[in-house]
Amino acid sequence: MQHRIVVLGAGYAGATAAGRLAKRLHREDIAITLVNPEPDFVERVRLHQLATGQDLKPRLFSEMFAGTGVELKLAKVTGLDVDRKTVTVDSADALGREELAYDTLVYALGSGWNDGGVPGTAEHAHEISSRPGALRLRERLAALESGRPVLVVGGGLTGLEAATEIAEARPDLDVALAAHGVLGDWLSEKGHAHLRKVVAKLGITVHEHAAVDAVKADRVTTADGRTIPAEVTVWTTGFAVHPIAGATALELSGRGQIVVDATMRSVSHPDVYAVGDAAMAMGPQDKPLRMSCASGVPMAWQAADAIAARLTDTKVPQVSIRYFQQCVSLGRKEGLIQFVTADDRAVDRALTGRVAAIYKELICKGAAWGVANPTAGMPTRRRRVAGQESESRVQAEASA
């Protein structure tokens, strides 16, 4: 009898987990199913580029996982019963709603934008945490006349990348950024100075200590009474986890993330693993890992390796997940690589300028290549795929 592994979500963490599982467990008694509503991989870290008119390279899962033994299920997850060990999905094919049974589940449904309950945000603000959101913003920006005000709310990494990308692509617009505190206050002195320099060069107006408490069609207001004009508002203040886990018996954190141990295994349900934004895992100094690709991919590696070890009765590896840097694109020509401690605090070293932009681009390409080539180096063997015998070889040389 086959051991059924079901992976929910094919973002960076889910797709990486599925590919690594296929590489570690390339055998006939293991069945791996990857569930995702879209047929291609979305480079979420590049959605600010998509929003400003740049096109992203298509990466079809059917090509990425060809010959690996991973079965792709195009479907939206609508329910999860961790007691019955079943997932309910709405399939894109003629089957419609159906149940998938699992022996081991990898939950990687990720996160979406979080409006924070601020009045008017859902009605008037744009988000770039999803491809549809980025495309809607792209269409809105394209229709915007010169000189009109665009406001990015949020001074974190996503906000910085969105504001600088828009300002560089559309220098004719009046781009502003509203930060809750001091812009870049977590950066080193060198990093902070470079960020200020680039923002000024791009003509971005910065509103600091600006806690936005309402969004209108043409402006926002702040808690201290300021009014900031905004014909287009882009909301980047944080992320909210997918709600499916909240309706289950899984132990969750206050933010709705699945609480996991050092191997990414649920502390309440040992047949469930969670990776990426959906999981609350502890990093160095007992600090929760932040929602990011930098966290999600190592979490996926850890989960896949732990599952493989437990299914083959070998030693379960446990590698401490730590941080090395924060990579920020500031448009296409500028960047900032802020080096950090293991627990993500800035140190006094940073790369800036064109070198940092190239560095960030290589990081993005490397992450996408890893997803697109999930089983690079896996030997050829015969696998049963969709009821037929097929022989294939994974091509490690696939373009990134």
C-alpha positions, 0 to 999 in steps of 0.5 A, spaced: 500 500 500 502 506 498 503 512 503 499 518 501 503 525 501 499 531 500 502 538 499 497 543 499 499 550 496 505 551 491 508 557 493 516 557 494 515 553 500 510 548 498 513 547 491 520 546 494 517 541 499 514 537 494 520 537 489 524 535 495 520 529 497 520 526 490 527 527 491 528 523 497 522 518 496 523 516 489 520 510 490 513 506 488 510 505 495 510 513 496 505 517 492 505 525 492 500 529 490 501 537 490 494 541 490 494 548 487 489 552 484 493 555 478 497 551 473 504 555 474 508 558 479 508 565 481 514 569 483 511 572 489 517 576 490 517 579 483 509 582 484 511 589 485 515 588 478 509 585 475 505 591 477 509 596 474 508 593 467 514 588 467 512 581 465 514 575 468 517 568 465 511 563 465 513 556 469 508 551 468 508 546 474 507 540 469 513 541 466 517 543 472 515 536 476 515 532 469 518 525 471 518 526 478 512 522 480 509 528 483 501 528 481 499 535 480 492 537 482 489 543 480 484 545 485 482 550 490 482 547 498 476 548 501 476 544 507 481 540 512 479 534 517 485 533 521 481 527 524 479 524 518 485 525 515 482 528 508 482 535 504 476 537 501 477 541 494 474 544 488 477 541 482 478 545 476 476 539 472 470 535 471 470 532 478 468 538 481 468 537 489 472 531 492 475 529 498 483 527 498 485 522 503 492 523 506 497 519 510 502 525 511 499 532 510 504 538 508 500 545 509 503 550 505 497 555 503 501 561 505 498 568 506 495 574 503 494 581 504 492 584 511 488 590 511 488 590 518 481 592 519 482 599 517 476 602 514 476 603 506 482 599 505 478 593 502 474 598 498 479 603 495 486 600 496 490 595 492 494 589 494 500 586 491 501 579 495 497 576 489 498 575 482 491 578 481 492 584 485 498 586 482 495 585 475 489 590 477 494 595 480 498 594 473 492 596 470 490 602 474 497 605 474 497 604 466 491 608 466 493 614 471 495 620 468 501 624 469 502 628 476 497 624 480 498 622 487 500 614 488 501 612 496 504 606 498 502 604 505 507 600 509 515 601 510 517 594 510 520 590 505 514 590 500 513 597 501 520 599 499 520 595 493 513 597 491 514 604 492 521 605 489 519 600 483 513 605 481 517 611 482 522 608 477 517 606 472 513 612 472 517 618 474 511 622 472 507 620 478 507 623 485 509 617 489 509 617 496 510 612 502 507 612 509 511 609 514 508 607 521 515 609 524 521 612 521 523 609 514 528 604 515 529 604 522 531 597 523 537 598 518 544 599 519 547 606 519 550 605 512 543 601 509 539 607 512 543 612 509 543 609 502 535 608 502 534 615 504 539 617 498 535 612 493 528 614 495 530 622 495 533 621 488 527 617 485 523 623 488 519 619 493 515 623 499 516 620 505 511 620 511 514 618 517 510 616 524 504 616 519 499 610 522 493 610 517 486 609 520 482 610 514 482 610 506 478 614 501 478 613 494 482 619 493 486 620 500 488 617 506 487 620 513 492 618 519 491 617 526 494 624 528 490 628 523 494 628 517 490 627 510 495 625 504 492 625 497 492 618 494 488 617 487 491 610 488 493 607 495 497 601 495 497 597 502 503 593 504 502 593 511 503 585 513 500 579 511 494 574 514 495 567 513 490 562 509 483 561 514 483 554 512 487 551 518 483 556 523 477 551 522 480 545 524 483 542 531 490 544 529 493 548 535 494 555 532 498 561 534 494 567 535 496 569 528 492 563 526 499 559 524 500 552 525 504 551 531 510 546 529 516 543 532 523 544 530 522 539 524 516 543 522 511 537 525 504 540 528 505 539 535 498 537 536 497 532 529 503 528 528 501 527 521 501 534 519 507 538 517 506 546 516 511 550 512 512 557 510 507 563 512 502 558 514 507 555 520 509 558 526 516 555 527 521 558 532 528 560 530 534 563 533 533 566 540 526 563 540 524 568 536 518 566 531 521 566 524 518 571 519 513 570 513 518 570 508 521 566 502 528 566 506 524 562 512 519 558 507 524 555 503 529 552 509 522 550 512 520 546 506 527 543 506 527 541 514 519 538 513 521 534 507 527 531 510 524 529 516 518 526 513 523 522 509 527 520 515 521 518 519 518 514 513 525 510 512 527 509 519 533 513 519 535 519 523 531 525 523 535 531 521 534 538 525 538 544 522 537 550 525 534 555 521 537 562 521 538 569 517 544 571 513 541 578 510 535 582 508 535 583 500 531 589 498 530 591 490 530 599 490 528 599 482 531 595 477 538 599 478 539 600 485 539 595 491 540 594 498 543 587 502 543 588 509 547 583 513 543 581 519 545 576 525 542 569 526 535 572 529 535 577 523 537 583 527 541 588 522 549 588 523 554 594 521 555 591 514 551 592 507 552 592 500 548 598 496 547 600 489 548 596 483 552 591 486 546 590 491 541 590 485 545 584 481 546 580 488 538 581 489 537 579 482 541 573 483 537 571 489 531 571 486 533 567 480 536 562 484 530 561 488 526 560 482 531 555 479 530 551 485 523 551 485 523 549 477 528 544 478 525 540 484 529 534 483 535 536 480 540 530 480 535 525 481 537 518 477 532 516 472 527 510 474 521 508 472 515 511 475 507 510 474 504 516 472 496 517 471 496 509 471 501 508 465 509 507 466 513 512 463 521 513 464 524 520 464 530 524 466 530 530 470 534 536 467 538 539 472 540 544 466 533 547 465 533 555 465 532 559 471 
